[in-house]
Protein backbone atom coordinates (compact mmCIF):
# COMPACT_ATOMS: atom_id res chain seq x y z
CA UNK A 1 0.00 0.00 0.00
CA UNK A 2 1.39 3.37 -0.99
CA UNK A 3 0.26 6.48 0.84
CA UNK A 4 1.23 9.69 -0.86
CA UNK A 5 1.55 13.01 0.88
CA UNK A 6 3.02 11.68 4.14
CA UNK A 7 6.34 12.99 5.28
CA UNK A 8 8.38 12.98 8.45
CA UNK A 9 10.96 15.64 9.15
CA UNK A 10 13.67 15.09 11.74
CA UNK A 11 15.47 18.15 13.04
CA UNK A 12 19.07 18.12 14.24
CA UNK A 13 17.92 18.29 17.85
CA UNK A 14 15.76 15.18 17.39
CA UNK A 15 18.51 13.29 15.54
CA UNK A 16 21.02 14.22 18.23
CA UNK A 17 18.75 12.65 20.88
CA UNK A 18 19.04 9.24 19.19
CA UNK A 19 20.73 6.53 21.20
CA UNK A 20 22.84 5.63 18.19
CA UNK A 21 23.45 7.05 14.72
CA UNK A 22 24.82 4.97 11.86
CA UNK A 23 26.44 6.58 8.83
CA UNK A 24 26.87 4.22 5.85
CA UNK A 25 29.21 5.66 3.26
CA UNK A 26 29.94 3.91 -0.03
CA UNK A 27 31.75 4.78 -3.20
CA UNK A 28 34.86 6.62 -4.25
CA UNK A 29 32.87 9.80 -4.83
CA UNK A 30 32.17 10.05 -1.10
CA UNK A 31 35.75 10.27 0.23
CA UNK A 32 35.66 14.08 0.49
CA UNK A 33 32.33 13.99 2.33
CA UNK A 34 33.67 11.28 4.64
CA UNK A 35 36.60 13.54 5.52
CA UNK A 36 34.22 16.43 6.16
CA UNK A 37 31.91 14.27 8.29
CA UNK A 38 34.78 13.09 10.50
CA UNK A 39 36.00 16.68 10.88
CA UNK A 40 32.45 17.74 11.90
CA UNK A 41 32.38 20.33 9.11
CA UNK A 42 29.24 22.32 9.94
CA UNK A 43 28.98 23.47 6.31
CA UNK A 44 27.46 20.07 5.46
CA UNK A 45 24.26 18.77 7.10
CA UNK A 46 25.96 15.63 8.46
CA UNK A 47 28.53 17.81 10.21
CA UNK A 48 25.77 19.25 12.40
CA UNK A 49 24.88 15.84 13.84
CA UNK A 50 26.58 14.88 17.09
CA UNK A 51 29.41 12.39 16.69
CA UNK A 52 29.24 11.16 20.30
CA UNK A 53 26.74 8.43 19.54
CA UNK A 54 27.67 7.87 15.88
CA UNK A 55 29.32 4.99 14.09
CA UNK A 56 30.68 5.37 10.57
CA UNK A 57 30.80 2.36 8.26
CA UNK A 58 32.62 3.01 4.99
CA UNK A 59 33.64 0.74 2.15
CA UNK A 60 37.18 0.57 0.74
CA UNK A 61 36.27 2.83 -2.18
CA UNK A 62 35.13 5.61 0.16
CA UNK A 63 38.31 5.23 2.19
CA UNK A 64 40.60 5.45 -0.85
CA UNK A 65 42.37 8.76 -0.55
CA UNK A 66 40.79 9.56 2.79
CA UNK A 67 42.95 11.29 5.34
CA UNK A 68 45.24 9.30 7.63
CA UNK A 69 43.09 10.43 10.58
CA UNK A 70 40.12 8.51 9.17
CA UNK A 71 42.02 5.34 8.26
CA UNK A 72 43.64 5.13 11.68
CA UNK A 73 40.30 5.12 13.56
Backbone as a printed PyTorch tensor [residue, N CA C, xyz], in Angstrom:
tensor([[[ 0.8340, -1.1730,  0.0000],
         [ 0.0000,  0.0000,  0.0000],
         [ 0.8820,  1.2400,  0.0000]],

        [[ 0.6350,  2.1320, -0.8860],
         [ 1.3860,  3.3740, -0.9950],
         [ 0.5030,  4.5300, -0.5510]],

        [[ 1.0060,  5.3100,  0.3620],
         [ 0.2620,  6.4790,  0.8370],
         [ 1.0600,  7.7080,  0.4340]],

        [[ 0.5030,  8.5020, -0.4400],
         [ 1.2270,  9.6930, -0.8600],
         [ 0.9000, 10.8580,  0.0650]],

        [[ 1.7960, 11.8090,  0.0930],
         [ 1.5540, 13.0060,  0.8800],
         [ 2.0140, 12.9280,  2.3270]],

        [[ 2.5280, 11.7930,  2.7650],
         [ 3.0180, 11.6750,  4.1420],
         [ 4.5160, 11.9260,  4.1660]],

        [[ 4.9200, 12.6340,  5.1750],
         [ 6.3360, 12.9870,  5.2790],
         [ 6.6960, 13.1650,  6.7430]],

        [[ 7.9000, 12.7780,  7.0870],
         [ 8.3750, 12.9790,  8.4450],
         [ 9.6840, 13.7660,  8.3620]],

        [[ 9.7570, 14.8300,  9.1110],
         [10.9610, 15.6420,  9.1500],
         [11.6150, 15.4890, 10.5130]],

        [[12.9020, 15.2050, 10.4970],
         [13.6670, 15.0950, 11.7400],
         [14.6490, 16.2520, 11.8060]],

        [[14.5540, 17.0240, 12.8540],
         [15.4690, 18.1510, 13.0360],
         [16.7630, 17.6530, 13.6660]],

        [[17.7880, 18.4980, 13.6270],
         [19.0680, 18.1170, 14.2350],
         [18.9000, 17.8000, 15.7150]],

        [[18.0880, 18.5470, 16.4170],
         [17.9190, 18.2900, 17.8490],
         [17.2830, 16.9210, 18.0900]],

        [[16.3720, 16.5040, 17.2520],
         [15.7640, 15.1800, 17.3900],
         [16.7830, 14.1010, 17.0300]],

        [[17.4960, 14.2730, 15.9380],
         [18.5100, 13.2890, 15.5390],
         [19.5630, 13.1500, 16.6260]],

        [[19.9810, 14.2590, 17.2070],
         [21.0240, 14.2250, 18.2330],
         [20.5620, 13.5760, 19.5370]],

        [[19.2580, 13.3660, 19.6980],
         [18.7460, 12.6460, 20.8780],
         [18.7310, 11.1370, 20.6770]],

        [[19.0400, 10.6840, 19.4740],
         [19.0350,  9.2440, 19.1930],
         [20.0780,  8.5360, 20.0490]],

        [[19.7620,  7.3120, 20.4230],
         [20.7310,  6.5280, 21.1970],
         [21.9450,  6.1760, 20.3610]],

        [[21.7220,  5.9710, 19.0760],
         [22.8420,  5.6340, 18.1920],
         [22.5350,  6.1240, 16.7820]],

        [[23.5660,  6.5730, 16.0930],
         [23.4510,  7.0520, 14.7190],
         [24.4270,  6.2430, 13.8830]],

        [[23.9720,  5.7490, 12.7550],
         [24.8210,  4.9730, 11.8610],
         [24.9350,  5.7030, 10.5300]],

        [[26.1680,  5.9930, 10.1450],
         [26.4390,  6.5760,  8.8300],
         [26.9920,  5.4580,  7.9600]],

        [[26.3980,  5.2120,  6.8100],
         [26.8650,  4.2170,  5.8530],
         [27.3340,  4.9730,  4.6170]],

        [[28.6210,  4.8660,  4.3370],
         [29.2150,  5.6550,  3.2590],
         [29.8640,  4.7100,  2.2550]],

        [[29.4230,  4.7950,  1.0060],
         [29.9440,  3.9070, -0.0300],
         [30.3300,  4.6950, -1.2690]],

        [[31.3550,  4.2210, -1.9160],
         [31.7480,  4.7790, -3.2010],
         [32.8740,  5.7900, -3.1360]],

        [[33.6930,  5.7520, -4.1620],
         [34.8630,  6.6240, -4.2530],
         [34.4740,  8.0980, -4.2480]],

        [[33.3130,  8.4120, -4.7790],
         [32.8710,  9.8010, -4.8350],
         [32.5310, 10.3860, -3.4680]],

        [[32.5440,  9.5770, -2.4390],
         [32.1730, 10.0470, -1.1010],
         [33.3710, 10.3210, -0.1930]],

        [[34.5980, 10.1220, -0.6790],
         [35.7460, 10.2720,  0.2290],
         [35.8880, 11.6920,  0.7670]],

        [[35.5840, 12.7020, -0.0160],
         [35.6620, 14.0800,  0.4910],
         [34.6010, 14.3110,  1.5720]],

        [[33.3950, 13.8240,  1.3370],
         [32.3320, 13.9920,  2.3290],
         [32.6420, 13.2160,  3.6020]],

        [[33.2650, 12.0580,  3.4690],
         [33.6710, 11.2770,  4.6410],
         [34.6590, 12.0820,  5.4800]],

        [[35.6390, 12.6670,  4.8240],
         [36.5980, 13.5390,  5.5230],
         [35.8660, 14.6640,  6.2540]],

        [[34.9430, 15.3030,  5.5680],
         [34.2180, 16.4350,  6.1610],
         [33.3230, 15.9910,  7.3130]],

        [[32.7270, 14.8080,  7.1990],
         [31.9120, 14.2700,  8.2890],
         [32.7620, 14.0410,  9.5280]],

        [[33.8960, 13.3890,  9.3660],
         [34.7770, 13.0860, 10.5000],
         [35.2850, 14.3680, 11.1470]],

        [[35.5030, 15.4000, 10.3500],
         [35.9980, 16.6790, 10.8820],
         [34.8600, 17.5380, 11.4470]],

        [[33.6280, 17.0170, 11.4090],
         [32.4450, 17.7390, 11.8980],
         [32.3090, 19.1090, 11.2220]],

        [[32.5070, 19.1150,  9.9120],
         [32.3770, 20.3320,  9.1110],
         [30.9220, 20.7780,  9.1180]],

        [[30.6150, 21.8580,  9.7900],
         [29.2370, 22.3250,  9.9380],
         [28.6690, 22.9360,  8.6540]],

        [[29.4860, 22.9880,  7.6070],
         [28.9790, 23.4660,  6.3140],
         [28.1990, 22.3840,  5.5740]],

        [[28.2650, 21.1420,  6.0540],
         [27.4610, 20.0750,  5.4640],
         [26.4550, 19.6070,  6.5200]],

        [[25.2730, 19.1830,  6.1150],
         [24.2550, 18.7690,  7.0980],
         [24.7530, 17.6990,  8.0680]],

        [[25.4700, 16.7090,  7.5850],
         [25.9560, 15.6320,  8.4600],
         [26.9050, 16.1500,  9.5280]],

        [[27.5930, 17.2290,  9.2510],
         [28.5250, 17.8090, 10.2150],
         [27.8350, 18.4550, 11.4000]],

        [[26.5410, 18.6470, 11.3100],
         [25.7680, 19.2470, 12.4000],
         [25.1590, 18.2040, 13.3380]],

        [[25.3820, 16.9420, 13.0070],
         [24.8820, 15.8430, 13.8390],
         [25.9860, 15.4390, 14.8070]],

        [[25.6160, 15.2460, 16.0540],
         [26.5790, 14.8800, 17.0870],
         [27.3110, 13.5880, 16.7390]],

        [[28.6100, 13.5800, 16.9650],
         [29.4130, 12.3900, 16.6910],
         [29.5430, 11.4930, 17.9160]],

        [[29.0830, 11.9520, 19.0680],
         [29.2420, 11.1610, 20.3010],
         [28.6050,  9.7880, 20.2070]],

        [[27.4380,  9.6910, 19.6070],
         [26.7390,  8.4270, 19.5390],
         [26.7200,  7.8500, 18.1220]],

        [[27.6650,  8.2840, 17.2910],
         [27.6660,  7.8740, 15.8840],
         [28.7350,  6.8300, 15.5790]],

        [[28.3910,  5.9650, 14.6460],
         [29.3200,  4.9900, 14.0890],
         [29.3410,  5.2120, 12.5870]],

        [[30.5370,  5.2050, 12.0120],
         [30.6790,  5.3700, 10.5710],
         [31.1450,  4.0430,  9.9860]],

        [[30.4160,  3.5570,  8.9950],
         [30.8010,  2.3600,  8.2560],
         [31.0480,  2.8070,  6.8230]],

        [[32.2640,  2.5760,  6.3360],
         [32.6230,  3.0120,  4.9860],
         [33.2900,  1.8670,  4.2390]],

        [[32.9960,  1.7690,  2.9540],
         [33.6450,  0.7360,  2.1510],
         [35.0380,  1.1950,  1.7200]],

        [[35.8000,  0.2790,  1.1430],
         [37.1780,  0.5670,  0.7370],
         [37.2420,  1.7020, -0.2760]],

        [[36.2670,  1.7700, -1.1660],
         [36.2680,  2.8270, -2.1790],
         [36.1340,  4.1950, -1.5380]],

        [[35.3000,  4.3290, -0.5270],
         [35.1290,  5.6130,  0.1560],
         [36.3740,  5.9820,  0.9450]],

        [[37.1030,  4.9690,  1.4090],
         [38.3110,  5.2270,  2.1950],
         [39.5320,  5.5280,  1.3340]],

        [[39.4800,  5.1910,  0.0470],
         [40.6020,  5.4490, -0.8470],
         [40.8620,  6.9450, -0.9030]],

        [[42.0310,  7.3500, -0.5290],
         [42.3730,  8.7600, -0.5500],
         [41.9030,  9.5320,  0.6630]],

        [[41.2370,  8.8710,  1.5810],
         [40.7850,  9.5570,  2.7930],
         [41.9940,  9.8870,  3.6670]],

        [[41.8350, 10.8500,  4.5150],
         [42.9500, 11.2890,  5.3430],
         [43.4140, 10.1830,  6.2780]],

        [[44.6490, 10.2680,  6.7090],
         [45.2360,  9.2970,  7.6290],
         [44.4390,  9.2480,  8.9270]],

        [[43.8900, 10.3700,  9.3500],
         [43.0880, 10.4300, 10.5790],
         [41.9090,  9.4650, 10.5010]],

        [[41.2750,  9.3950,  9.3450],
         [40.1250,  8.5120,  9.1700],
         [40.5660,  7.0660,  9.1650]],

        [[41.5960,  6.7290,  8.4020],
         [42.0230,  5.3440,  8.2570],
         [42.5660,  4.7770,  9.5520]],

        [[43.0540,  5.6170, 10.4380],
         [43.6380,  5.1310, 11.6820],
         [42.5840,  4.8760, 12.7630]],

        [[41.3610,  5.2980, 12.5560],
         [40.3030,  5.1200, 13.5630],
         [39.8320,  3.7120, 13.6460]]])
